[in-house]
Amino acid sequence: MDNISSIVMLTLSGLDESWTNRLIIFVFTLLGFILTIVLNLTLIVIIILHRALHEPMYIFLCNLCINGLYGSTGFYPAFLYTVRGSNMISLSECVLQIFVIMTYTLCEFTNLTVMALDRYMAICRPLHYQTVMTRVTICKLLIFIWLFPCGTTGVSISIMLRYPLCGSHIDRLFCQNWALVERLACQNDIVQHIVNGSFFVWFNSLLAFLIFSYVKIISACWHSKQNQHKFMTTCLPHLIALVNFIILTIFDAMDALFGSRDGPNVLGNLMSVAIIVIPPFINPIIYGVKQTPIRTQIKKHFQQIQR
């Protein structure tokens, strides 16, 4: 058993591949990172440059893309460094990665919930939309989207750091909160269970609101062709992104609860990485294809570049 005072470096043992496979993984990972940056930056720049897109829905979409870049930056560089052959990571770097990935995940779900609120107001309460979704309200919601995840993650990590570590091997591709607390910590107490329970309550509360919102939205669109058009152009992309994120979150939770504790697990690694890799990559594509104003502006920019 390692002495807690001597544990300053951790080993990520989730990647056990030959150099040839590592090279292939490195190339595809780097390509995915570059594409993720390009796709998200494209939408961010398009939304910032065009005043017609300075509406609540697009502002929250821009924030979603910023969060996607934030989460990708917390994962890809460290993973690429690991693929090159160094599986060692300092405890402080591990804690930083946990903070970034946890805040990214919480921010993603909170942002998607706020976007559902915006669509609910636009379709079910159109007469009150302009008076409710003011600039002040948007700023408050944006602050909440970031402040709540950062605050709750900070509390969770401060509790996590109370536990001494009795091991230094993490059998995953990156640092995760549950991997340190549940698998490496020498002890666990009721405080951590309360924190985990709070996250569970938070997730289910937002999920209940999302279900309520879309029941109301679908009901309002059922007999209105105008609302049906709004749903297909603005709600459908959001619904696809939302369902995709919820499914990946469930997979990640299943890995945390039932994943192998005896060594590297390919399926567990894929399930845990998917929530960080897929949404930042696929969300800009979904909105870029389905949102006509964004698609139009992207076409204009490419036509100008070709000239």
N, C-alpha and C positions, 0 to 999 in steps of 0.2 A: 504494500500500500504506500503510495507516494505521500510525502509530507506536504501539507498545504502551503507551508512557507516556501517550498522549493518549486512549486508548480507555477512557472511563469510562461511556459510554452506548452501548446497543445498540438496533438497530431490529428489531422483529418484523414481517416483511413477509408473513406468511402470509395476512393478511386484506386482500384488495383488492376491496372492494365499494362500491357507491354508498351514499349516506346512507340511502336508503329501505330497502335490504337490511340495512344496519347496524342500523337501528331495529328491524326484524323479528327479527334475530338477538339483539339486546339483550333484547327482551321475552321471547323463548322461553328464552334463557339464564338470565335472572333468575328466570323461573318454574321452570325446572329446578332451580336452586340452592335456591330456597325449598322446593320439594317434597322435595328430597334431605335438607335439614335437618329438615323435619317428620317424614319417614318414619323417619330414623335416630334422632332424639330420642325418637320415640314408643316404639320398641323398647327403647332404653336406659332410659327412665323406667319402662316396664312391668317390665323385668327387675330393676331396682334396687328397686322398691317391693314386689315380691311375693317372699316368702321361698321359696315353692314353686318359683320359677325360679332359686334360688341353687344350681344344679347346674353342674358343669364345662361341659357342652355350652352352656348358656345364658350362662355367664360369658364363654366364648370368643366367642359370638355377639355379646354386648354389646361386647366389645373390637373385633370386626370392624366394628360400626357406628361406634364411636368413631374407628377408623382411616378409615372412609369419610368422616366429617365432616372429619377432619384433611386428607385428600387433596383433598376438594372445596374446602376453604378455601384450599388452596395454588394452586388453579387458577382457580376462578370469579371472585373479586374482581379479580384481575389481568387476566383475559380481558375482563370487563365494562368495565374501564377502557380496555382496548385498543379494544374495539368502539366506545366513545364517540368515538374519533378520535385518541387518542394512542398511537402505535405505539412510543414510546420507553420504554426500561426501563434503569435503571442496572445496571452490572455486578454490584454487590453484591446488588441485588434479584433479578437473574437467577440468581445463585448460590444465594440463599435459596430461590427457587422450585424449582431443580433438587434441592436437598436435601430439601425437603418432598415432592416428587413421587416421587423415588427411594425415600425411606424409606417412603412410603405403599405403593408397588408391592411392595417387598420384604416389608413387614409384612403386606400382604394375603395373599401367597402363603405366608408362614411361618405365619400364623394359620390359614389353610385347611388346611395340613399338620398342625398341632397338633389341629385339629378332627377330622381323619381319624384321628389317633392315638387320640383320645378315643372315637370310634365303634368303632374296631378293638378297644379294650380292653373296651368295653361289650358288644359282640356276640360276639367271639371268645374273650375272657378274662373272662367275667362274674364268676367266683368271685374274681378278683384285682382287680377294678375298684375296689372301695372302699379296698383297702389301697394301691393304686398311685396313684390319682387323689385324693390327699389335698389339704388346703388348702395345705400347703407345696409340693407338686408343682405345683399350679395357679399359685401365686405365682411359682415358678421359671420355669414355661413362659411366663407373661405377661411376665416380665422379659426372657426370651430373645426373645420375639416382637418386643419394641421395641428391646432393646439391640443385637441382631445387625444389624438394618437400619441403625440409627443409626451403629454403628461402621463397618460396611463402606461406607456412603455417605460418612461423614466421610473415610475413607481415600481413596476414589475422587476426591472433590472436592479434597482436598489435593494429589493427584497432578495433577489437571486444572489447578489454578491454577499449576503449574510452567511451563506452556506459554505463551509470548507469543502474543497474538492479532494476526492480520494482516488482520482484517476485522471489521465491526461489524453485518452484516446477517444475521439468522436468518430463513430462509424458512419459519418455522412459526408456529403460534398462541401458543406458549409456549416457555419456555427448556427445552432438553433437553441432557443431558450430552454425548451423541454429536454434537449440532449444534455445540457449542463446540469439542470436541476434534478431531473428524474434519473439520469444514468451515471453522472459523475459526482454529484453532491454526496457528502458523507451522511447527511441527515436531511430530513424534510419535516416540516411542521404544518400546523393548520393554517398559518398565514398564507403560505403558497397555495393551498387548496382554496382559500377564500378568494385570492386573486384570480385563479383559474375559473372559479365559479362566476366571478364578476364578468370575465370575458365571455363566458357562455351566455350569461343573461343579456349582456350587451348585444351579442351577435343575434340572439333570438328576438330581441326587442326590435332591432332594425329589420330583421327578416319579416316579422309580423307587420311592421309598417309598410314594407315593400309589397307584401301580398295584399294588404288592404288597399294600397294606392292603385295597384294594377287591376284589382277587382272593380274599383270605381272607374278607372280609365276605360277598361274594356266595356263596362256597362254604358258609359257615356258615348262610346264610339259605335255601339251596336246599331243604333238607328240613325246615325248621322254620317252622311258621306264625307262632309268636311272634316269631321273628327277622325273618320277612318283614314283619310289622307294624312292627317297629322300623325296618327298612330304609326302608319307605315313608314313615314319619312323621319320622324323624330323619336318615337317610342321603341320601334322595332330594333334599331341599332343598340339602344340602351338596354333593352331586354335581353338581347343576345349576349352583350358584354356582361350583364348582371348574372345570367344563368351560368355562363362560362366561369365566372369568378366563384360563384357559390359551389359549383361542382368541384372545382379545383381546391377550394377551402375544405370541403368535406373529405377529399382524398388526402390532403395534408393532415387533417385531424385524425383520420384513420391510421395513417402512418405513425403519428405520434402515440396513439393509443395501443395499436396492435402490431407495429413494426417489429422486425427482428431485433433482438438485443444481443445477438451472439456474433455479429460481424457484418460486413458489407452486404447490403440488400439492394439489388439492381432496381426492383420494382419500387421499393421504398424511396430510393434516391430520385427516381423519375417522378414519383408523386410529390415529393417535397420541393423539387426544383420547378415543377410545372407552374406553380402559382406565381413564381417570380419571373419566369421566362415567357409564358404564353400571353397573359393579359397585356403587358407593354408592347408586345409585338403585334398582336391581332387587333387591339382596340383601334389604333389609327387606321388600319385597313378597313375595318367595319364602318367606321364613321366617314372615312374618305370615299367609300363606295356608295353608301346609302344616303349621306347628307348632300343634297343637290347643290346648295350654296358653296360648300367646301369643295366638292368635286369640280364645280365650275371655275372656281378661283385657281385650283391646282392646274386645270387644263390651260387657263390663260397664262399662267407663269411658265409652263413648259413650252407653250407656243412662242412666248417672248424669248425664251432661252434659245430655241431652235432658229429664230431669226438672227 
